[in-house]
Amino acid sequence: MSSFFDWSLVGQSLVPLAQGMVLGTIPLTIISFSIGLVLALVTALARLSPVAAFRLPAAAYISAIRGTPLLLQLFIIFFGLPSIGIVLDPWPSAIVAFSVNVGAYAAETIRGAIIAVPESQWEAATSIGLTRNQALRFIILPQAAKAAIPSLSNSLISLVKDTSLASVVLVTDLLRKAQEIAAPTYQFFLLYLVAAVYYWIVCELLNFGQRKLEKRVSWKAAA
C-alpha cells in the first residue's frame, strides 16, 4: 500500500466519476425529488384536511420519517423488507427511500406555504364563484409555490448529497464509482476529494439556478 498520492489517477478517474454523477447521482436525485414532491403535496393537503382519517395518517407519516435517520430508512427498505417477502433491487430501494424522505420534509414546507397565504385570498376566490378546490388549484397553490421555492430548492440540494448513501445498497452512483476506483490502489483520499469536488460543482450550479428562479419569481410578483 503506497503512502504517496498517485496524481495520475485523478486524471484517469475524471470520466468514470462524471459517468457516476450523470448516470447515477443525477437521475436518482431527479426521480426521487419528483416523486417526493407529488407525495409531499398529497401529504400536505391531507394534513390540512378537516377529516381525521386523512389528517392523522399524514401526521404520523411525517413524524415517523422526520424522526428517524435516512440511512436507517434505506436499510429498512433494502435489508429489512426481504424478511417479510418484499425484495427490491438497489435502485428501486434507493428511490423509495429518498422519495419517502423528501415527501415528509417537503410536505411541511408546502403546508406552511399554504397556511401563509392570506385568508383574504380564499375569500376573494369565493367571491368570484370559485369552489374551494378551484380556489386551491388556481389561486392558493400558485402563491404557495412561490413561497416554498427557497425551502424546496434547499431540499433538492440536500438530496443531491444524500444520494451518496445509496452506495451502501450497491447503487452505482458517484461515491460508489470513487470507491471502486480507489479500492485497488488505496488512493481513497484523492478519489473522495475528486468526488467531493463533483458534488460541490453540482450543488453550486443548483444554488445559482435557485437564485435566478427566486429573482424571476420576485420580479413577476412585483410586476
C-alpha positions in Angstrom: 0.0 0.0 0.0 1.6 3.3 -1.1 1.5 6.2 1.2 2.0 8.7 -1.6 -0.6 10.2 -3.8 -0.9 8.9 -7.3 -1.9 12.1 -9.0 -2.2 10.4 -12.4 -5.2 8.5 -11.0 -7.0 11.8 -10.7 -7.0 12.4 -14.5 -7.9 8.8 -15.1 -10.9 9.0 -12.8 -12.5 12.2 -14.1 -14.5 10.5 -16.8 -15.7 7.5 -14.8 -16.7 9.7 -11.9 -18.5 12.0 -14.2 -20.4 9.0 -15.5 -21.3 8.0 -11.9 -22.7 11.5 -11.4 -24.5 11.7 -14.7 -25.8 8.2 -14.9 -26.3 7.6 -11.1 -26.5 10.6 -8.8 -28.4 13.0 -11.0 -31.1 10.6 -12.3 -31.5 9.3 -8.7 -32.0 12.8 -7.5 -34.4 13.9 -10.2 -36.6 10.8 -10.0 -36.7 10.8 -6.2 -37.3 14.5 -5.9 -40.1 14.4 -8.5 -41.9 11.5 -6.8 -41.2 13.1 -3.4 -42.9 16.4 -4.5 -46.1 14.6 -5.5 -46.1 12.7 -2.3 -45.4 15.9 -0.4 -48.3 17.8 -2.0 -50.8 15.0 -1.2 -49.5 14.7 2.3 -49.7 18.5 2.9 -53.3 18.6 1.7 -54.1 15.6 3.9 -52.5 17.4 6.9 -54.8 20.4 6.2 -57.9 18.3 5.8 -60.6 18.6 8.4 -61.1 14.8 8.0 -59.2 12.9 10.7 -58.9 9.8 8.5 -56.7 11.9 6.2 -55.0 14.2 8.7 -53.8 11.7 11.3 -52.1 9.2 9.0 -50.3 12.1 7.2 -49.1 13.5 10.5 -47.9 10.0 11.6 -46.0 9.5 8.3 -44.3 12.9 8.7 -43.4 12.3 12.3 -42.0 8.8 11.6 -39.8 9.9 8.7 -38.6 13.1 10.2 -37.8 11.3 13.5 -35.6 8.6 12.0 -32.3 8.7 10.1 -32.4 8.5 6.3 -29.7 5.8 6.4 -31.9 3.7 8.7 -34.9 4.1 6.4 -32.7 3.0 3.5 -31.6 -0.1 5.4 -35.2 -1.0 6.4 -36.3 -0.9 2.7 -33.3 -2.7 1.2 -32.3 -5.1 4.0 -35.4 -5.3 6.2 -38.3 -5.7 3.7 -36.9 -9.0 2.3 -37.6 -10.6 5.7 -41.3 -10.1 5.1 -41.2 -11.2 1.5 -40.7 -7.8 -0.2 -37.5 -7.7 -2.2 -36.4 -4.6 -4.1 -33.3 -4.1 -6.2 -30.8 -1.4 -5.2 -32.2 1.3 -7.5 -35.9 0.9 -6.5 -34.9 0.7 -2.9 -33.0 4.0 -3.1 -35.7 5.7 -5.0 -38.4 4.6 -2.5 -36.3 5.7 0.5 -35.3 9.1 -0.9 -38.8 9.8 -2.3 -40.5 9.0 1.0 -37.9 11.1 2.9 -38.3 14.1 0.6 -42.1 13.7 0.8 -42.2 14.1 4.5 -39.9 17.1 4.7 -41.3 18.9 1.7 -44.9 18.3 2.9 -44.3 20.5 5.9 -42.8 23.1 3.6 -45.8 23.1 1.3 -48.2 23.0 4.2 -46.5 26.1 5.8 -46.6 27.9 2.4 -50.3 27.2 2.0 -51.1 28.4 5.5 -49.1 31.6 4.9 -51.4 32.6 2.0 -53.7 35.3 3.4 -57.2 34.3 4.2 -58.4 37.2 2.1 -57.2 35.2 -1.0 -59.7 32.4 -0.1 -62.4 35.0 0.3 -61.6 36.7 -2.9 -61.7 33.4 -4.8 -65.1 32.6 -3.2 -66.5 36.0 -4.2 -65.8 35.3 -7.9 -67.6 32.0 -7.7 -64.8 29.5 -7.4 -65.2 26.4 -5.3 -62.8 25.6 -2.6 -61.0 23.1 -4.8 -60.8 25.6 -7.6 -59.5 28.3 -5.3 -56.8 25.9 -4.0 -55.8 25.0 -7.5 -55.8 28.3 -9.3 -55.3 30.9 -6.5 -53.7 29.4 -3.4 -51.3 26.8 -4.7 -49.6 29.1 -7.2 -48.9 31.7 -4.4 -47.8 29.0 -2.0 -45.4 27.6 -4.6 -43.6 30.9 -4.8 -43.2 31.0 -1.1 -42.0 27.4 -1.0 -39.3 27.7 -3.7 -36.4 28.6 -1.4 -37.0 25.7 1.0 -37.8 23.2 -1.7 -34.6 24.2 -3.6 -32.6 23.6 -0.4 -34.2 20.2 -0.1 -33.1 19.4 -3.7 -29.6 20.4 -3.0 -29.6 18.3 0.2 -30.9 15.4 -1.8 -28.0 15.5 -4.2 -25.7 15.0 -1.3 -27.9 12.5 0.5 -28.0 10.2 -2.6 -24.4 9.3 -1.7 -26.0 7.0 0.9 -27.3 4.8 -2.0 -23.8 3.5 -2.4 -24.3 1.4 0.8 -27.0 -0.6 -1.0 -24.8 -1.1 -4.1 -26.3 1.7 -6.3 -23.6 2.7 -8.8 -23.5 6.5 -8.2 -20.7 9.0 -7.9 -19.5 7.8 -4.5 -19.7 4.1 -5.4 -17.6 4.8 -8.5 -15.0 6.6 -6.4 -14.8 3.6 -4.0 -14.4 1.2 -6.9 -11.6 3.2 -8.5 -9.8 3.8 -5.2 -10.0 0.2 -3.9 -7.2 -1.4 -6.0 -4.7 1.5 -5.3 -5.9 2.6 -1.8 -6.0 6.2 -3.1 -9.2 6.8 -1.2 -8.3 10.3 -0.1 -7.7 11.5 -3.7 -10.7 9.9 -5.1 -13.0 11.0 -2.4 -11.6 14.5 -2.8 -12.4 14.5 -6.5 -15.9 13.1 -5.8 -16.4 16.0 -3.3 -15.5 18.5 -6.0 -18.1 17.0 -8.3 -20.8 17.2 -5.6 -19.7 20.8 -4.8 -19.9 21.8 -8.5 -23.4 20.4 -8.9 -24.7 22.0 -5.7 -23.2 25.3 -6.7 -25.0 25.1 -10.1 -28.2 24.4 -8.3 -27.6 27.3 -5.9 -27.1 29.5 -9.0 -30.4 28.2 -10.5 -32.2 28.8 -7.2 -31.1 32.4 -7.1 -32.1 33.0 -10.7 -35.5 31.4 -10.1 -36.1 33.4 -6.9 -35.3 36.6 -8.7 -37.6 35.8 -11.6 -40.4 34.9 -9.3 -39.9 38.1 -7.3 -39.8 40.2 -10.5 -43.1 38.7 -11.7 -44.7 39.2 -8.4 -43.6 42.8 -8.3 -44.9 43.3 -11.9 
